[in-house]
Amino acid sequence: MPRKKTTDAAADKKPTTAPAPKTKKQPALLAYYVPDREKPYWTKIGAAFSHEDGKGMTLDLELLPASGGRIVLREPKAETDNDK
């Protein structure tokens, strides 16, 4: 009986390039909880990310305020050498 010719599957594959690593998307705005009182302490509670089409944002909150107050959205401060 004739032997079946085998091929090396690894040799038949074309070389592929590794996919580019995903970079962490930076938030467009940061979300802070500000209680209704004199000299309130702002607590960072999340971030807002721009949609790719530029027509909206996704608000990603880590916490939800349980009492009165407000949520303030602010642009992130520019990082300086002292912040690193």
Secondary structure, DSSP 8 states (H G I E B T S, - for coil): --------HHHHS--------------SEEEEEE-SSSS---EEEEEEEE-TTSS-EEEEES----SS-EEEEE------GGG-
